[in-house]
Amino acid sequence: MSFKVAIVGRPNVGKSTLFNRLVGRRIALVDDTPGVTRDRRVHPARLLDLRFDVIDTAGFEEAAAASLAGRMRAQTETAIDEADLVLFMIDARAGLMPDDRAFADVVRRKGKSVVLVANKTDVRGTDAGVLEAFALGLGEPIAISAEHGQGMVELRDAIAEAAGEFEEEEAASEERAGETAALIGEDIDPDSEETPYDPTKPIRIAVVGRPNVGKSTLINALIGEERLLTGPEAGITRDSISVDWRWRGREIKLFDTAGMRRKARVQEKLEKLSVGETLRAIRFAEVVIIVFDVTMPFEKQDLQIADLIIREGRAPVIAFNKWDLVENRQEKLAELREKTERLLPQARGLRSVPISAETGRGLDQLLEAAVNTHVVWNRRIPTGPLNRWLEAATAQHPPPAVAGRRLKVKYMTQVKTRPPGFVLSCSRPEAMPQSYIRYLVNGLRESFDIQGVPIRISLRTSENPYAGRGRKRT
């Protein structure tokens, strides 16, 4: 059954640790620093025989509505409104704090069913903190240790009692729940043989870029709601947050990611964890939208991010954001297209779309470009036309001679898609110049319309059955 449980409480009481425990995977970032979680995250969860959706939230803080902490609190209150049940968590080691009392009143006013959870009871001296929790008036506290998994049976019983009826699911339903809970890319086999392109299959799209280029604003504009935390501060997003959405009848899973600064500037442990989550999102996405700030495009970090995505074999699309700030638009667009071709030659024909996440300009064109790139990324070329093209290409520009011996190209076949990968059979693969491989790659792009995605060619030589059997002289 569809049932939502929100985990709320002060910062650093262990909400994300319990979230990871219920989900069964280390999805949410966890650190000793208060306020790590900022956006609300929804994921299918399992607690013994119970199945439900769990929402991880930012810590409650008293702050002005316009401040970052105030906007985080608004996200948490939205999560409470969406939930059917609230797990109100306190830190039993620290005991009851004034903020706990204030936020308990907020939760009580919402009129939701509440289960009071006293976390971090795995050490001595926490009994007093558990007993203090009775003063909140939210019922009997459940003593747990989210980090070590203690008290999960009692928590299960409390959730079941507060929520009412939970239907037990059969083994087949459990398998479906496991599929729903898959992380980014776990349903993708990059080396598998692909069936003909299915235009109804869901697409996984990651949105990446430098800090403060408008990634979260873009996703909010696409889905039409303030789902992700945004603001003028750089580096607001820390986790990779997934959002399910439908565009023109097609299911799309969007992933918001943390901004990626230059490696030399990433010093703090928390930022390293955030960048690691972004890299994971890139590795397992299908299409990656690279957001450029059109007022400062093509900085070194932009190019390094794009190169990383191409090396990972993802399908890239560039979004030139903040287009509403540009005056001479035709001239600027021509300049951006020229720089794209010149500075990113490794994915010739890379699709780029000027957009404004603030005003909603160009969003449909961006999604169209993403879907078209996804089609190309899945393209398969039959062996017959491929080798007829290879014969014409080598006749027009034969392979060079190396050390006085001309290289021979025999045949080519496509061995994978996502991205398109080819095997070229030739003599002496180690001697084949990279310039000739680039010639073949560019020819493939032009002849078979494989524009804007990485193309991989691996070289191999056929084994000579007579090698080592030379005729002995008498």
N, C-alpha and C positions, 0 to 999 in steps of 0.2 A: 504494500500500500504506500501511497505517497504521503509522507509525514515529515515535517521539517522541525529540527531541533537547533536552536541558536545557543551558542556558548558565549556568555557575557561576563564581565567583571572588570576590576581595575587592571591597569597594565601590569604585566609580569607576574600574574598569578598562575600561569600554566595553561591558558586557553588553547594555544596552538599545539602544545604537547598532547593535551587530551584529544584535540581534533585529529592529529596524526594517529593516535592510538585507536580511535574509532574508525578511521578510514583504513587503517592497516598499512599505511605507507608514510614515509617521511615527505609529505607534500609541502606543508607550511614551513616557512623558515622559523627556526627556534634559536634564541640567543638570550644571554643573561641581561642584555640591554632592554630596559622598559620601552614599550611602544614599537616593537618590531613590526607587528601586523598593523596594516593601515586600511586596506580594502577588505570588504567582506568576501569570503570564499565559500561556495556551496559545493558539496561533494557527497556522493552516496556513501553510507557508513553501515557498519555492522557491529552489533554488540551481542555476542552469543547468538540467540535465535532471532533477535530483532533486526529489522531492516528499516532504515530511514535516511533522510537527507540531513546532513549536519552543516551548520553555518559557523565558520570561524569569523570572529569580529575583532575590531580594534578595541583597546582598553578604554573604558569610560574615563573621561577627564573633564573637570570643570574648566571651561574656556569660552572665549567669545565665539559667536557663531561664525564670524568671518575668518577666524584663525584656522591653521591646519588642524589643531586638536579639536576645534569646534566642528570642522567638516568631518573629521573621523568619527566624532560622536554622533553626528547626523546619520552616517552610514550604519553605525551600530543600532540606532533606534529604528532605522528602516528594516534591518535584519530582524529585530524583535517583532515588528509589525508583520513581517512575512511568516514568522515561525508559528508553529502550533504549540510548541513547548519551549521553555527557556531553562537552560542550565545556568544558574547564577553561581559563579565560582569565587571563593575567597582563598587566601593563603593562610593555612592553619599555623604555619610557623610564625608569621608576623602578627597573627591575631586579628581581631576586628578593627578596622580603620574607619575614620570619619567618612571617607569617600564610599566605603562599603555601605554605610547606612544611607547616604544620600542617593546612591544609585539603586539600592533596594527599593526605595520609594518610587523611583522612576519606573522600575520594572513592575511594581505593584500597581501603579496607575494604568499601565497598559492592559491590565485585566487578563494576562496570559497565565496558563498553568506553569508553575515554577517548581523546579527541583533544586534545592540548595546543596552545593557541592563544596566540601572543605578539602582542598588539595594539599599536597606536600606533607602527608601524614606518615611518611616512611621513616621518620626519625623520632627520637624521644622528645618529650616536652611539648607535643602538639595537642595533647588532650584539652588543655585550657583553651586553645584557639578554636577547637571544635565546639566546645561547650558555649563559648562566647557567641557563636553563630546563631544560637537560639534566639538571641536578642533582636535579630532582624525580622522576626515574625513571618518567616517564609517556610516554616515547618522544620522537621528534623533534618539536620545536615547529614549528608552521606560522606563519610571519611574515605578518601581515595589517595592513591599516588599515581598520577597520570604517567609519570616517567617510568615507573616499575610495574604498572598494571595491577596494583593492589586495589581491592574494593570494586572491581568491575561487576561482580555478581550482584552486589547490593545496588550499584548504580543501575544495572539492568532492571531489577525489580522496581526501583523507584520510578524509572521512566515508564515502564509498562503500566504501573498503577496510575501515574499522573496522566498518561496519554489515553488510557482506556484500552480498547481492544487493539491488539496487534495480530494480524493474520500470519500464521506460520506458512512459509513458502516451501514448495517442494524443491527437490534437488535441481530440477531444470530451471526453476526461477532463480536459484542461487547462482547458477552459471550465467544467466542473463544479467544479474546484478553485478557479477564480477566483470562482465564485458563492459557494462556501463561505467564501472569504476576504473577503467583502464587509464593509465597516464598518457601523456603526450606521446603519440607515435607507437604505442605498444601493439597497435593493429596494423602496422606498416612493416612489410618485409622489403627492404630496399633491393634485394637481389632476386625477388620472385619474378616469374614470368607473368605479365599482366594480360588480362582478358581485354577485349575491345572496350574502349572508353565508355564508362557509364555516366551519363550526364545527370543522373539523380543521386549519385553517391555523395555523402557528406564530404566537405573539404575542411582541412585544418589549416588555418591561416594565423601566423604569428606576426605581430606588429613590433618592429624593433627600431632602434635609432639611438642617437645621443640623448642625454638628459634634456628635458624641457623643450623637445621639438613638437610635442602635441600628440603623443601616442594614445594616452588615455582619453584625451578629448576627441580624438578620431573615432575610437571605439564607441564612446558615448553618443557621438553624432550618428554613427551607423545604426545602432540599435534603437536610437530615439529615446533614451532615458539616461539619467545620471547614475549609471551603474558603477562607475569607477571614480575614485577620488582624483580630482584635478585641482590645479591652482598655479600661481606664478612661481612657487618654489620649485627648484630643480631637485630631481631625485625623490619625488613623492612615492612612486611605485617601487616596491621592493620584491614582492612575490610575483611569480608568473600566474596571472589570474585568467581562468578560462570563462568564456561567456558563450552559451548556446544561442543560436539565432537562425532565422530563416530569411533568405533573400530570393525573391521571385520563385518561391516554392521549394528552394533547395536548402538543405540543412548546412549550416556553416558553424564551425567551432572557432571562435576568435580567442587569441591568447595575447593578453597585454603583458609587456615585459618591462623590466627595469632598464633605465638608460645605461648605455655602455660608455664609460669614459676611457681615456687612454690607460693602458695597463700600468704605466709608471705612476699614475695618479691614484690608483686603487690601492689603498693602504689598510683601511679598516676591515676587520674580519666580516662584519655584516655586509659591507658592500661587495666583498669577494663572494659571499654566499649568494647575493642577489645576481651578480654577473654569472655565477655558475648556473643559476636557474634560467637565465636568459639563454645561455649557450645550450642548455638542454632543450629549451623550447625550439631553438633554431634547428638543432640536430634532428628533432622528430616532427617538425612541421612539414607540410607539403608545399604551401606557398608562403613566402615571407615578404611582407610589405615593409620596405625600408623607408622610414619617414625622414625626409630632409627638411631642414628649416630653410625656406627659399631666400630668407634675408642673409643667410650664411651657408650657402650650399657647398658641397664638395670639399669640406675640410678633410684633413688627413684621416680623422677618425671615421668619417662617413665612408671613405673609400676602403678603409680596413674592415669595417663591418660588412660592406658589400662583398669584398673579396672573401671574407670568411664564409658568407652564405653560399657563394658560388663554389668554393672549395668543398663545402659540405654537400653539394649536389642538390640544394633546394631550388625551388622555382622563384626567382626574385622579381619584385615589382617595386618601382620607386614612386613614392608619393611626395611631391613638392608641396609641403604644407605652408600655411599662412599666405596663400596667394592673394588674399584680400588686401595685403599690404604692398603689393607690387603696382607700380604705375604704368610703365611702358611694357605691357604684357606680351605683345607679339614679339617685340625685340628680346625680351627676357626669356621667353619660351624657346626661341631659336638658339639663344646662347646656351640654355640648359641642355637642349637636345644635342648640340655640338659637343659640349663637355662630357655628356654621358657616353657618347660613342668614343671619344678620345681617351677618357680616363678609365673606362671600364670595358676594354676591348675583349676581355675573357668571356663576356656574355654579350656578343654583338647582337643588336636588335632588342636590347633590354627595354621593356615597356616602362614608360614614365608618364605620370598624370599629375597636372597641377590641381591642387585641391585647397579648400579652406574648411578645416574641421569646425571652425567657429561659426561659419555661415552655412555650411552644408554644401558648398559648391564642389562639383566634380566627384561626389561620392559614388554615384552610379557608374560613372566611367571608370573609377578605380576598381570597383568590384568586377566590372566587365573585363578589365585588363587582367585581374587576378584569375578569373575563370578561364580566359583564353590562354594565359600562360600555363595554367594547370593542364589544359588539353595538350599543349605542345610538350609539356613535361612527360606526359603519358604516351607520346606518339611512338608507334612502331612501324618500321619500314620493311617490306618484304625483301627477301634475299635476292630475288631475281632483279628487280629494278635497281637495287643497291649495287649489284656487281656490274650491271650495264653502265651505271653512272661511273663506277670506279674505272672501268675500262676506258671510257671517254676521258676521264680526268687524267689518268696516267698517260694516255696518248697525247693529250694536249701539253702536259707538263710531266715528262718522265722523271722517275726518282733519280737523284744525282749519283754520280760515281764516287765511291769512297775508297781511297787507297788503290785507285786504278781499277776497281771492280764495281760494275754498276749494280745497284740494289734492284731486286726483283719483287714486285708486288703481285701476289697471287689472287687473293679473294678477300672479301669483307662480309661480315655478318653482324646483325644486331643481337646482342645477348641479353640485354635488359632495358627496361625503361625506368623512369623516376630517379635520375635523369637518363636520357638516352645514352646507352653504352654500346660500343662496337669493338669487335676484335678484327684486327688486320693481320692477315697471314703474309709474311714476307721473309726474304732471306736476310740474315744478319740484323735482327731487330735492334741490337745494341748500337749499330752504326747509323740508324735512321736519324737524320737531323730533325730537330724540333721545328724548324722552319717548314719542312715538308708536311709534318703532321698538322701544323696550323693551316697550310694550304688545303689539306683534305677536310679539316673541320669547317673552314669557311665555305668550301664547296658544298658540304652537306647542308649547311644552313641555307644557302641560296637555292639549292636544287630541291630540297624537301621541306622548305619553310620551317626550319627548326630554329626560330629566332628567339633570343632572349633567355635561353636556359643553358646550363652547362652541358657540354658534350664531352664524353670520355672515350678515348681510343686507346686500347691496349694492343701491343704488338706481340706476335708470337711467330715462331717458325715451325714448319712441319718437320717431324723427325725423319731423318734419312735412314731407311732400313739397311742401307749398305755401308753406313758409317762404320769405320774400323775393320772393314772386310776387304781392304785393298789387296790386289793381286800381288803375291810375293814373287820377287824376282828369283830366278834359278841360276 
